[in-house]
């Protein structure tokens, strides 16, 4: 874990409750995960884990990742799946696609571009980060060229289980 003092005040989301707060300049944090353009940090002064968005990477002395902007060529379906693979649960180092959280994706061509509809779930219904993960996915989809609307719906049927994790995800988690 890397120790950092925040260079400025920045907004953060508590994990897993999902409550938003502002972490103050000079606050000591430890980066526990940096995936998909967001950062999960342990904050001793607040006694917990928090997620910091990529737009606030400068508060950590980092440059924001432009993961989605690198996905600029290929067919729309491939670009959508690659974009979704940049979304992570802040407590799990596997993307939402490989975790088996994405149940379906549809692309609807429209006059002004494409509308992307995603159905996804969470590892547990009580996860307070659900809205944040869905919003992250939507924002990344909206950055894709040719997408003018994106909707990410949380669904609970069928219930998620660990058997839904891809072979890549299982390997990353040390389950195989």
Residue, then its C-alpha position, 0 to 999 in steps of 0.5 A: x500500500x502506498x501512503x499519500x497525503x492528499x494535495x487538495x480536498x476531494x470528494x470520495x465515496x465510502x465503501x461499501x455504504x456509498x455515502x459521499x464525503x469530502x476528504x480534506x487536503x493533507x489527509x493521510x490515505x493509503x491506495x489499496x487498489x487503482x483499477x479502471x481509472x478509480x482509486x480505493x483508499x484506506x483512510x485511517x482518520x475516517x476509519x474506512x475505505x473510500x473510492x476516489x474518482x479518476x477526475x480527482x487523481x491529481x489530489x493523489x498526485x496522479x494523472x487521471x487515466x483515460x482508459x475509455x478514451x483509448x477504446x476508439x476503434x472496432x465495432x460498437x459491441x466490442x467497444x461497449x464490452x471493453x468499456x465495461x471491463x474498465x469498471x470495478x467494484x472498489x473492494x474486488x480487483x476484477x472488472x464487472x464483466x469478468x465478475x459475471x455482474x453484467x447480465x446483458x447488453x443491447x445497442x439500439x441505433x438511433x438518429x443521433x447515435x446509439x443508445x446502450x442498455x445494460x443490465x447488471x447485478x451486484x455480488x450482494x443486494x445490500x451492496x451500498x456501492x451499486x449505484x456508484x458502480x452503475x454510474x461509473x459504467x454509464x459514464x464510461x459508456x457515454x464517453x464512447x464515440x457513437x454513443x448518445x445515451x446509456x442506461x445501466x439497470x441493476x437487476x436481481x434475477x437471477x441472483x449472482x453466484x461465484x460460478x458466474x465469474x469468468x475463468x480470467x476472473x477466477x484466476x485473478x482471485x486465485x479461485x482455480 
